[in-house]
Structures are given as C-alpha cells and as structure tokens.
Amino acid sequence: MNFLSRLKILPRWIIALLDSFILFYCALFGYLVRFNFELHQIEEYDAFAGSFTFMVGGLLVMQNTRSYEGIVRHTGFRDGSNIFKTIFITFILFLFLNFFHGNFLNDRFLLPTSVLIIASLSALFMLIFYRLLVKEIFVYLKNGFSEKALKNGVIFGAGEAGIIAQEAIKRDSKSQLNILAFLDDDEKKDGKNIDGKRIYKGIETLEKLVNQFHITDLIIAVRDLSVKRKSEIIDECLRLNISVSIVPPVDQWINGGLTAGAIREIKIEDLLSRDQIILDNPRIEEDLRGKVVMVTGAAGSIGSELCRQICHYHPKLIVMLDIAESPLYDIEQEFKEHHPGCSIKIILGDVRNKKKMKEVFKDLKPQVVFHAAAYKHVPMMENYPEEAIHANVIGTKVLADLAVLSQVEKFVFVSTDKAVNPTNVMGASKRAAEMYVQALNEYLESNHKKFHTKFITTRFGNVLGSNGSVIPLFKKQILNGGPITVTHPEITRYFMTIPEACQLVLEAGVMGEGGEIYVFDMGEPVKILDLAKKMIQLSGKKVDQDIKIVFSGLREGEKLFEELLNDFETVKITHHPKIKIAQVLPSSYHKIDGQIELFQDLVNKNNETDLVRHLKALVPEFISNSSRFEVLDRMN
C-alpha cells in the first residue's frame, strides 16, 4: 500500500483532540461504573459536566507536560512516562479542587473521588494503549502490504542490545526483516519471551529454527562477545547459508540512536581468529608531540593510516612523501577536510632520488621518520627485480644515510614477513634493507655513543584491504560474478587490519632503543581457500553454484606459508604481549655498505641475473621458489 509511504505525521492538535475525547469518555465511564449504570443517579451527579471538567483539567495539564507532542507510531517508554505524569498531575489537581470546592463553595465535589480514581486509571490505560495499538497496526500494515517478500530473522543476544536492535528493525519502514525469535547463551533466558518472541538457548537451535521458520538472517547483538564465540556463530550461519550481520559498538550509535541501517554486515576483520589489537600508550604522544614527523609512502594504505594516527598525537608537522601523484593528492584533500588543524607538507618525490631527498631533509628537518615506501607486489617484483632492489634496498639506504647526517632521532623501517627465509626478490630486497639499517645502527652505537639516529625495524604480514592484497581482489571478482582465483588449496597467510598494523608500528617506534626487529603476534594463519569461501557466502552467494573457485597455481616467488622468524632467529618478549623482538645475527656495516653500493652499478647495467645473484650472496637464505631464478640456486 503506497499510502503508507506517503503517510504524514499527524498534527499535534489532532493528537490533543483524540486525548481530550479519551479523557471525557473515561470520566463518563467512571460515572457509569461508580453508579452501577443507574442513569438517574448519573444525571443527579451531572456526569456530563463532571466529565467535561475532567477533560478541560487534563488539557490544561497537557499544555505543561506536552504529552501530545510524541509521534504516535514511534511511541516508547518516555512517551508512556509522560502520559503517566499528565494523568498523575490531573489526579492531584482534582483532589485539590474537590477539597476546595467541597469545603468552601459547595457541599459536593466536582468529581466523586471514586469516579476520579476510575477515570484516571482508565485514561492512563487508554492513552497508552491506543498509541501502542496505532504503532503495532502501522508495523503490521507496513509488513503486510510490503511490495517485497519479508525475510525471517533471529537476533543472537536477548539483552538490551538485542531488544534495541529489534525495535530499530520494527521502526524502519524500509526494513524487510521480520524478527521471529531470539537466541542467547544464558540458560536462565531459555523459553522466556521478549515482545512475544521466544528466546532459544544458544546457537545450537539455529538449524532447527531454519527448518521450522525458514530463517534467512541472523543479527549478532551482544556487546562483549568473545572472538571465539563470534567466529563459531559466523561459521554456523555460513554453514546454513544464513546472512549474518552485527550491531555496532554502542559508542557508534548511542548519540543518534540505533537504526536498522546502522546494523552492519560482517566484515572480513570479524573472521580473524583473535581479538583485535588495541593500544593506548601515552609515550607515543610524548615521542611525537611538537615534532616534525616524515612518512614515506604516505599515500599508500599503511603510510596514509600512519599519517592519520600520528595526527592525533599533535606533531608540529607531518611530511607526507610519495611518488604516486593522484593518491598523494587524495590524502592531502582528506586532511584538509577532516584534519584541518593538523599541519602537513606534501612532497611528491622518489626515495631513490638522493638529491631530492637531501633537499627534503635539509629544508624540513624531520625528527622522526617512518619509512613505509616500498614495492611490495611479489609477482611484479619477480618480473622487475631491478625496480625492487632500486626502491627497497637503495632507496632505504639513501633515506637511512640522510637520516644520520640530519641527526634524525628515530628511523622506523616498515618491513614484511616475506623478508623471513625469502623465496622471492621482493622479500629478499626487504631483508637486505633490514640488514643495512641494523648494521648501520650497530656501527653508530659503537662509534657515536653520545647521540645517533636510532634505527628500528617492524615486521608483520598481510594487511586486510591494503593495496594489492587478496581481499580487494576477491571482492572485485565476486562483484563480477566470479570466478575467484586462489593460487593453491593449502596456501595460508597471516592477516591484520591496517589500523592494527599502524598502531603496532607506532608502539614499536616508542619502545625501540635502536637495532631491534619487532615482530608482531598476528594470531593463527588464515587459509586463503577458507577466506575465499567465507567471502562468497558473506556476499549472499553459494560456493561453486553462484561463484566458482579456481586454482591458478603458485605465482613466481610465492610460497605456501609465511614465517615471522627464520631458522636462526629467536625472540625475546617485551612489555606488550603482542610485540616481540627478533634476535638476529649482526652484520658488518662496512661489508654490507659496500655490497649495497655495488647494487647501484648492477642496476645501471640492467642485468637482472647479476642483480639477483648478488642479492642471493647478500641474503644467503634467499632460495627462489616457482621462479626462473631457481637456476641460480642450483649453480651454487
């Protein structure tokens, strides 16, 4: 029925008029009940005049309480309490008028006390009841005459959040979801009802409800649900081909109230088999407040998030450096719009350009550097090893050397788990960069004890949603109707979110005293095939029916699983359980400095075989996999 969508909110004077009629007829009903429906006694007490007086008195009180201003079809507890206040004040008013009228003006009350009690109670009931009735009729008509078929859903969580979620869905005129039941882990709630909806014990009864009521959707509405339990619920929903969504944290909707539109779909972050890492270290602000902080690769997924988080710690200036013109423009516009109070300097430049970088350090004098600029795409770098070595190794050396000359306080190098026992050029180039900044730090500690730049390395795995990661690729493939391409059925990866990664980078920067390689605890590795299946199901599709999964084979340089430590490394713990320090074998600065200088000549000669051979000599654990460079391993 289209008129429902066009139905306007009734004017307040109409609601006041309806309330007046109810007050009048409730008072008249009070007379009828009090005098056992004997008309002659009712006439003797002038029931119509008394009822009219009760109505007028109630209207005068309403002018003060404004109980007629509530939108009837959205009646809630506050509206009910306002009506109660109106009737209560009216009752007290007539008790006073009865006393004054009976003792000073006449020997009879305006309304007999018994009539006043009956009228007040019945008016309270009727005023609330008709509002709730209109509210339910409106919901029923909206659902009953909807142009789209209703979907049946259940809410996991029979607490306050679950009740609020159900009310939000009922109020939303665009929602096509009909909540039929609640699920809850609390055994004491089993078998009870909320708003006529039964509460069932745990997720174990979901399959029975699916078969009985054709459930299509489940909403998780528990505020402090453990990651393990959330994962169990999601897995069960995916097994039963049920769409699953979640009520966001209270602080995200409390000011505006929860709406059905705010109930979000499950994100891929929700599928991580660990709690999200949240840090709050006041030392970060102490380290960054009032300082010039430079972020290389500032337009990338990690670099841009680093800039956003650094902004909260009140630096003097954030120097955003990147070679990518359009993304750098985008991040500049974002900061102008959302962080106008944060002072930024945009630098379009290449970390490999020593002359340009020297000018940047001289002019802006950064005190802290976060070096996130790098080429990171494994197959691409396997095809262009000279680019990986030039950017990741030589570029890092350029920045590190300039940081020392410019007396930068800290230099935080963002590395990768692919630098551990590398099987590809990209990972080996990052390991070579790790070796150089560590060796440089050790050399400075030995020869410049008073002051020197502290070099700190952070190492973590794949970042959800980062540029070039598997998640955006899968989303695009699902949007195009498939197929999803997975390289190997057994391939696994560690994952963390972009904000998590950046928090840990900042934390490591604060903790670091120089020379450390910080390794982040990323939980259990995720099987990429399982990730693909879950993403298909979360999109409302069926695996192999709607979206097929095909195996394309390992790409050049790719390995089945990543590691956070190599065979010769151990770890030592830190103050934070999610951050550990890799104990690695030291390298000679003069030796590695000379070897990296040699890279420049090899890059100029553009001989990829000699380049990769020299990289393997520098990083002896670099053993190529599924790559044309495997022949170099066999020659050694």
N, C-alpha and C positions, 0 to 999 in steps of 0.2 A: 504494500500500500504506500504509494508515493506521498500521500498527505502527511505521513509520519515524519518524513524527512523535511517537510516544509512547515511542520507544526511549530508555531512560535510560543515563546514563554508567555503565560497569561499575565495580564497587568495586575499589579498589586491590589487595585481596588476591587477586582473580581474575587481575589482570594479573601480579602477582608469581608466582602459581601457574603460569600459562602460561609465563612466563620461566624458571621452575625446570625445567619439563619440557623446554624447548628446551635449556637448559644440560646437562641429564642426557643427552639423546639426541645432542647434538652431541659430547659427550665419548665416548659409546659409538660414535658414527660414527668418531671419531678412532682408537679402538682397531681397528675393523674395517679402516679404510684402512691404518693403520700395519702390521698383520699380515696384509695381503692376504686378509682374510676367512677366515683359518685359525682355526677355533674352538678347537682345543686350545691354541694359543698365547694366545688371548684369555682362556681360562679360567685358564691358568697365571699371567697377569698380573692376574687378578681384576678384569676390566674393569668389572663392575657396582659393585664397591666404589669403584674409582677414579672412575667417573662420578658416583656418589653424592657422593663427597668434593668433586669439582669443582662440583657443583650447590650443596652447602652453602656452599662458599667463595664462590661467586658471589652467593648470597643474603645472606651477611654483608656483602659489599661493597655490594650494592644498598641495604642499610639506611643506608649512608652517602651514596651518590650519589642515592638516591630516584628512580632511573630508571623505576620502575614507576608514578610518580605522573602522568605525562603522559596526556592524553586521546588514546586511540589514533587516533580518526578525525580528530584535528587535529594529527597528527604533523608536526613541522617540523625544521629544521636543528638547533635547540637540543636537541630530544629525541634526535636521532641522535648529537650530540656527547656527550650524557650517557651513552648506551649505550656508545659507544666508550670513555669514561672508565671505566665499570664493567668492561668486558672487559679493558682495559689493566691496571687495578689488580689484577684477579683473576689475570692472567697473571704479573705481577711477584710477587704473593703466593705463587703456587705455585712459581715459580722459587726463591724463598727457602725455602719449605717443603721442596722437593726437596733443596736443598743441605743443610739442617739434618737432614732425615730420612735422607738417603743417607750422610752422613758421621758422624752421631752416634747414630742409633737403629737403622739398618738399612743394608744394603748396596744397597737398591733405592729408587728414587724413588717418591713417592706416585703420580705420573703420569709416564710416559716423556716426555721433552722433546718428541719428535716428536708424540706424542699431544696434548700441551698446546698446541702450535702449531696443529695441525689443529682441535682443539676450540675454541680461541679465535677463529680466523678464521671457522669455520663458524657459531659462536654469534653473532659480530658481524653476519654477513650475515643470518642467520635472524631475529634480534631486530629488526633494522631492516626487513627485507623483509616480515615478517608485519604489522608496523604499517602500512607503506605499502600493503600489499595490502588490509588492512581499510579504510584510508582511501579507496582507489580503489573498492572494492566498495560502500562506503556512498554515494559520489558517484554511482556508476553506478545503484544501486538507486533513489536519490532522483530521478535524472533519468529513469530508465527507467519508473518506476511513478508519475510525477507525474500529477496529475489534469488539469493544464493542459498544452497543447501547448508544447513548448520553442521558444524563438526562437533563431535563429542570429545570432551576433555576431562582430565583429572588434575588435581593440584597435589603435589607432594609437599606436605607441610600443613598441618592443621592448627598452626599457631596464628599469631597476629598477622604476620606477613601473608600467610595463606588466605586469611579472611579478607584482608585489604585487596589482595590480588583478585579474589572472586568478585568483590564489589566493583573493582575497576573494570573488569570484563563485562559485568552486567550493565554498567552505566554507559559503556562505549557503544554508540549507535552503529558504528562500523564493524564491530566485532561479530564474527560468525561462529564463535566458540561457545558451546553450551557445556558448562561445568556440571558433571553428574556425580562426582564423588571426590573425597579427599583420601590421601594416603599419608601415613605418619608412622615413624618408628616407635613412638610412645605407646606401649601396650595399654596404658590406662585410658587412652582415647579410642581404642578399638571398639566398634559397634555404636559409638555415640554419633550425634548428628550436628551439623552446622548449617543453618538456614535450609533445613530439610534434606541436606546432602549427607550421606552416610560416610563415616570415617573407617577406612580399612587399614589393617596392620601391614606396614612395610611395603616394599616394592614387590614382594613375593606374590601378592594377589593381583598384580597388574595384568598378567596373562589371562587370568580368569575374567577380569573386567573387560579386556579387549574382546574376548569371545562373546561375552554376555551383552555388552553395550556398544560394541564396535568403536572403541576408543581410538581416536586418531592423534590426539595431542596430550602431552604432559608438561606441566609448568612446575619447575622447582622453586619453591617459596620458603626456604629455610635460611635464616640469616647466617648462622655459623656452621654450615655443613662442611664436614671434612672432605679433603680432596679425594680420599679413597672412596668414601660413600657416594660422592658426586659421580665419580668415574663408574661405580657399579650401576647407578641409576641410568646414566647415559648409555652404557653398554647394553643394559636390558631393553631400553627404549629402541636402540638401534637394531637389536635382535628381533624385536617385534614390529619393526618398521613404523615406529611412532615418532612423530615430530616432537622434539623436546626444546623447551625454552626456559629462561631463568629470570626471576625477579632481581633487578639490580640492587646493589647495596643501598641501604636506607639514605645515606648522605647524598645519593644521586637524585632522589626524588622527593625527599621529605618536605622541602620548601614548596614545591609545586603540587604535591600530592601524586600518588601513583596513578598512572593511566595505562590502559591496555597497550597503547603504543610504546610505552617505556619498557614493557616486558620484552627483553631482547632474546634473540636466537642464541643458541650455544655457540661460542667462539672456539676456534681451534686451540686457544690458550687453555680452555677448560678441560681439554683432553690430556694435558700434561700430567704425568703420574707423580706429581709432587706439589707442595704448596708453593704459591708464588713468593718469590724472594722480595722482601720489602726492607729497605734500610733507612735508618734515620740517624745519621752520625753528625753531631753538631760540629765536629772537627772539619768537615768538608767546608762549611761556611767560613770557619776560621782560616782555612787554607786559601780560599778563593776570594773572599770579600775584599773589595778595593783593589784588585789586581787586574792586570791585562792578561787575558787567557786566550791563547790561539788554538783553534781546532782546524786541523787539516781534514779534507774530505767532508767539509761541513755541510755539503748539500746531499750527502748520502744518508741512508737510513740510520746508521749508527751515529755519524757525525752530527746530523741535524737534531737528533734526540739528545745528544750530549749538550748541544747549544741550549736546548730548551731547559734542561735540568740545571745547567750552570747558571742560567739567567736567574734562577730562584735564590742563588747564593750571593747576589749583589756584587758582581765583579765590576771593576772600573770600566772595562771594555772587553767585548768578545770579538776577536778577529776571526772571521769566517772565511777560510781559504778553500777554494775548489777549482778544478779545471772545467767542470761542467757548467756552461753558461746558463741554460734555462732553469735547471734545478736550483742554482745559486740565486737566481732572480726570485724564484718562488719562495725560498726560505727568507729572503730579505723582505718580501711583501708580507709574509706571515708574521715576522717580528714587528714590523711597523704597525700591523693591525692588532695583534694580540699581546705584544710586549712593548708598548710604546716607551715605557720608562727604562728599558734596557738599552744601553749604549752598544752599538755594533759597528763593525767596519768590514765591509765586503771586499774581498780580494779575489779577483779572477786570475789564477796563476797555477803553474805546474811545479810540484815539489822537486822535479828533476832539473828545473832551471835555476842553477846556482846563483846567477847574477840577480835574478828577480827575487829569490828567497833572501839573499843578502840585504837587498833594499828593504824588504818587509821587516826583517829583524832589526835593522838599523833605525828605521823610521818609527816603528810601533813599540819596540822594546817589550816583547811578551815576557812575562814572568813564569807562566806555566804553559806547557804545550801538550795537547792531546793529539797524537798523530794517528788518525784513522784513515788517511788517504791510502788507497791500495787498489791494485787489480786483484779481484777475488774469484772470478769465474774460472773453475778448474779446466773444462774442455777448451775454453777460449785461450787461456794462457798456455795450454799444451800446444796449441796451434801457433802461438806467437810468443815463444819463450823470451825473445829479446825484450818485449814490452814488459813482461813480468819482472825480469831482472832489472831493467832500467828503472821502473817505477818503485818496486817493492824493496830492492836492495840499494841501488844507487841513490834513489830518492830519499830513503830513510837515512843513509849516510850523510847526504847533503844537509838535511834538517838537523841531525844529531850534532854534526860538527859546528854548524852555525849556532846551535843552542849553547854549546860550550863557550864559543867565542863571545856570545852575547850575554853570558852569565845568567842564563835561564835557571830558575830554581829547580823545577821538576819537568821531566820529559816522560810522558806516559805513552808507551807504544802499544797499539791495539793489534794483537796477533790472532792466531787461529789454532784450533785443534789439528788442522791439516798440516801444521808445522811439525807434528809429532810423527816420527817414522814416516816421512813423506813418501808418497808414491806418485807425485806429480810435481811439475815445475812450480806451480803456484805455491804449494805447501813448502817446497824446498826453499823458494825465494824468501818466504816469511821466516823460515828457520834461520836462514843466513842473516837476515836483518836482526832477529833476536840475538844471534851470536855477536853481531857487531856492537849493538848498544850495551850488551852485558860486558863485553871485553873493554869497551870504552869506559864504562863506569868503574870497572876494577882498576884500570890504568889511572883514572883520575883520583880514586881513593888512595892509591899508593904514592902518587906524586904531588897531589894538591890537597893536603889534609885540611887546610883552613876553610876553603869554600870551593865547591864544584857542583856542577849540574848533577842531579840525581836521576838516573835512568831506570824506569820501572816498566816491566812488560806485563800485559794481561793476555791471557789465553782462554778462549771459550769457543763453543761450537756454533752450530747453525742458529740463526736468529729468525724467529717467525715473522714473515711478512717483509723481510729485508729485500732489497733489490737483488734480483737474480736467484732468490731462494725458491724452493719447491712449492711452497704454499700458494703464492700468486699464480704460478704456472698451472697448478691443479685447478684453481678457481676459474681461470680462463678456459681451460679445457672442458670443465663441467658446463660452463656457460655456453660453450659452442656445441654441446651435445656429445662430447667425448670424441675419441677415447682418451683415457688418462694413460700417460706413458710412465711406467716405472722401470728403472734400469734393470733391477734384479729382484726376485721374490724374497731374498734374505737380507737385502740392504737395510742397515739401521743408521740412525743419526741421533746425536744429542741436540736438544732444542731448548731455547729460552726466548723470552719476549724481548723486544727492543728496549723497553724501559728497564727491565731487569738487567740486561747486559750493560746499559749505561750507568745504572746505579752502582754495579759492581766495579766498573772501570773507575768511577769517581772515588769509591771506597778504597780501592787498591792504591789510587794516587795519593790518598791521605796517609794510608798505612805505610807506604813504601819508604824505605830509607836509602834505596839505591841498589841496583843489581838484581832485584828479585824478579822471578817469573811467577805471577799469580795465576793459579788455576782455579776455576770456578766449579763448584759442585752443581752439576746440571741434572741430577736425578738419574733415572734409568733411561737408556737409549730407546728411541721410538722406532718401530719397524715401519718403513715407508709404505709398504703394502697395506698395513693396517690403517695408517693415516689416510691413504687414498680411499679405502673402503668407507671409513667414517665420514670423510668429507662428502662423498657421494650420497650417503644416507642422510646426512645433516641437510643436504640441499633438497631433500624430498624425493630423491631418485632411488632406483634399485640397481644394485651392482649386477653387471652383466646383462641386465634386461634393458634398463634405460641408458646406462653408461658402462661401457666395457673398459677393462684394464688390460693393457698390452705391455709386454716386457721387451724393452728395446736393447738390452744388453749393456754392460758397464761401458761408460764412456772413457775416453782416453784419460789416463791418470787417476781414475776413480777407484776407490776401494770399498769393500763391503761394509766395513765399520771404521769409525774414527776412535782415536785414543787421545787421552789428555796428558799422558806421560809416555816417554819412550822406555826402552828396555834398561837404560842406565840411570833413569831418574827416580828419585824418591820424593816424598813430600813431607813438609813439616806443617803443623797446624798453626793457625793464627787465632786472634781473639774472636773471629767470626767463623761459625761452623761451615758456612758455605764457601769460604775462601781459604785456599791452601797455597803454600809456596813450594814450587818445584825445585828440588836440589839438583842442579845440573853441573856438568863438568866445565870448569872455566876454560876460556880460550885466550891465547896470547894476542894482545891488541895489535902489536906490530905485525905479526904474521897475518892476521885476518884483514888488517887495514891494507896491506899490500895485495892480498888476494882480491879484495873488492875493487881496488884501483885497477887491477888487471881486467875486470869486467868491462870497464869503460872502453878499453881498446878492442875487446872482443865484440862489444855491441856495435862499435863503429865499423868493424869488418863484416858484420851481419852474417856470421857463420853460426847457425843455430847448433850444429853438432859440437863445435868447440865450446860454445857457451854452456850447453847442458853438461858436457864433460867436465868443465871447470866447476860448475855448480855441484856436481856429484863429488868432486875432490874436496870441495869446501864443506859439504854436508855428507859425510860418508854413509849415513843411514838412509840416504835418499835412494830407494830402489823403485824404478819405474814399474807401473802396472797397467796392462792393456794399452800400452803406448809404443810408438815407433822408437822411443829412446831405450827400450829394453835391451837393444843390441849393445848399448854402451856398458850395461851391467855384465853382459856375457864376456865382454872383452877384458874386464878387469880380473 
